[in-house]
Amino acid sequence: MTPPKRAATGKPGPRIEIAIASARWKRRPTAARRPEDAPRMLGDIAIAYQTMRKEADDEGKPFDHHLSHLAVHGFLHLIGYDHERDDQAEAMEALEREILAQLGIPDPYADRQRVD
């Protein structure tokens, strides 16, 4: 059996999260998206428990914080956010930080080394 590919890298291994958005909704520019046009179901978010658990343990993060981060990250993909380019990544990460802060969860990227 071939292992599934990781969502973010396309490399073999367990998936962390996959967000599959409605293609018609996602093709529209953000400014042209009207609430009444939104699909009833945006898509699915799948999180690989064992991989997520290992990451949380390896990074010394509480399980529920890491799970919440991946759920928020997946949801943002469902509503059209992406991180293919640096500017997109910065905007998406800023929104993740803001949402997680409202949930009382610290910045998940705080320990990451920035390379400019």
Summary of the structure (lengths in Angstrom):
residues: 116
radius of gyration: 15.1
end to end distance: 39.7
largest distance: 43.0
contacts: 273
relative contact order: 0.13
helix: 47%
strand: 10%
